[in-house]
Amino acid sequence: MGLDIPTPAEIPPLGVLTGGIGVNVTTTGTSPYHDEIMVGERSLNDRTEATHGYSWYVIKQLVNQKPSKETILSQHTNRAGWALATYYNWSFWNNAPKKQPDQWAATLWKIREKFGQKFTDQMLAYTLRSIHDSPEEGADANFNIYFFRKLRTGELAVDNEHRKLSEINEILKRARLVNDPNIP
C-alpha cells in the first residue's frame, strides 16, 4: 500500500550500541552520512528494532524540518513522530507487542484494530503530512491536544464525512488522552 510518505534516497550508517537495548537515531539535519541508526547489542535478535530505527529515521527527517530545536513545538513534533514511527513499525510487522510503552502508539493501534490497517495507515500518513507541512497549525502547549488536532486533520483527509471521528474520539477518551473531543 502506497502511503506517499517521502523516504530518503540514502540511509545513514547502521551500527551496534554496545551493551544497549532498543534503538537510537541521531540526525544532524545535514546529510545521511552524518546521521546514524544504532541498534542496541541486546536487541540484535529482534528484527523489529531495525525497522523501528529506519521508521524513526524517516519520520524524524520529516517532523524536524521546520520548527527550531528549542521550542515546545519541536518537542511536540518529535513526540508525535515517535508515536507514528512506533505505530508504523508495528503495522509493518502486523503485530503490536503485548507491553506497549508508548501510550499514543498503543492507542493508534486500538484505532487500527477498530478500523483496519488501510484506513489507519492512510489516516496517519496524512497526520504526518500535516505535521510536516504546517507544524504550527493547531499548536497548543498540551501535546495531547496538539496531536489530536493533527490526527483529526488526517482523519478528515481519509474520511471527509467524519464518519469515524466520533468512534476515534471515544477510543482517545478511554485512553485518557483527550477529555473533550470537541476541542477546536
N, C-alpha and C positions, 0 to 999 in steps of 0.2 A: 504494500500500500504506500503510495507516494504521499508524504506529508508536506513536501516542499519546504523542508527545513534546510537552509543552506549549510552544507558541510564543507569544511576546508579541503583544499586540494592536497595539502600536506598535513601530516600529523607530527607532533613533537616526539622527541626521543622517549622511548618507554624504558623504565628502569625498575629495579627492585629496591625497596626500602628495607634495609637490613633490620631484622627483628620486628618490623612493623606489621600492622594488621590494617586491612581496608585499602583505601585508595587516596592518593593525594595528587591534586592537579595544580600546577603552578603556571600562570600565564603572565607575560610581560606586556602584552599589547603591541609587540614589535613583530617578530617573525617566529614561526614554529620552532626553529632550532634553538631559540632562547627559552622556550617553554619546556615543560616535562610532565609526563604522566607516570607516577610512581605507584606500583602495587606493593603492598606490604608482603614481606617474605612469608609470613604466616598465612597469607591469603592466596598464595600462588596456585593452590589446588582448587580454588573456587573460580570457575570460569566466568562467573557473573561480575567479578571485580574488575576484570579488564574491560568489559563492555560498559560498566558503570564509569570507569575512568574516561573512556572515549566519549560517552554520552555527556558527562560533566564538562569535558573539554569543549565539545562542540557548542553546548548551550552557554557555557561561560563566555565563549567568544562573542556570542550574540547579546547577552544581557549586560556585558561590561563595556559596550562600545560608547555609550553616551553619558551616563552620569559620572561625575568625578568620584574619586576613591573615598573622599572624606564625608560623604553625606548619608543621611538616613535613607535617601532614595537608592543609593548604591548598595546599601545593606539590604534593602528590600528586594532589589532586582537580583542580587546574589542569592538571597534566601529562596526566592521564587525559582530561580534557576536550579538550585539544588533539589528542590521538591520535584521539579519537572524532569530533571536528569534521572533521579531515583525512580520515578514512575516509569519513564521510558525504558530504563534498564529492565525493570520487572516486566513491562509489556513485551519487550523483545524476547525474553525467555518464557513469556506466558505463565509467569509464576511470581507471586509475591511471597517473601519469607513470612513464616509464622510470627516472628518477632519483627515488628516494623518500627524502627527507631524514629522515623520522620512522620509526624502526625499528619502533615498535609499530604505527603505521598501516600500514606495509608488511606486517607480519605479519598484521594483521587482514585485509588484502586477500588474503593467501595462504589464510586460512581461508575467505574468500568464494569464492575460486577452487575450493576443495575442496568446499564445502557449498552454494554458491549465494547469491545476493543475499538472497532472502527469509529464509532461516534466519539468516544473519549479521546483517542489518539488525535483525531482531527480537531476536536474542541481545544485540546491542549496545544496543538500546533498553532492555532490562531491566538491562543492566550500568549504563547511565546512571541509571536509576531507583534502583538500589542505591546508587550514589554519592550521589545527591541525597537519598534518604530516610534513609540511615544511613551517612554518610561515615566514621564512626569504626569501623564494623563491619569486621573484618579488617585493621585498621590495622597497619602494620609500618613500620619505618624504611626498609626497602628498597622502592622504588617498584614494582619488577617483581613482588614478592610481593604487595603491596597490590593492584595492578591485576589480577594473576592471580586473586586471590580474588574480586574483583568480577566478572571475566569468567566465572568458574565459577558464580557466582550467576545471571548472565544465561543461561548455557548450561542450567542446571537448569530455569529458568523456561520455556524453549522446548522442551527435550528432557528431560523429567522422568525418563527412564530412563538418562540419561547415555550414550546410545549413541555420541555423537560425541566425548565428552570425551577419551578416550584418543588419538584422532587429533589433536585440538586440542592436547593436551599434547605430542605428537610434533612438531607444527609449531612450538610455542613452544620446545621443546628445540633443534630445528635452528637456530632463530633466536638461540639462546643468551640467551633472555630469562628462562627458568625452567629450572633444572637438575634440580630434584626435583619431578615432577608430583604427588607425594604430600604436598605442603605442606598442613598442616591449615588 
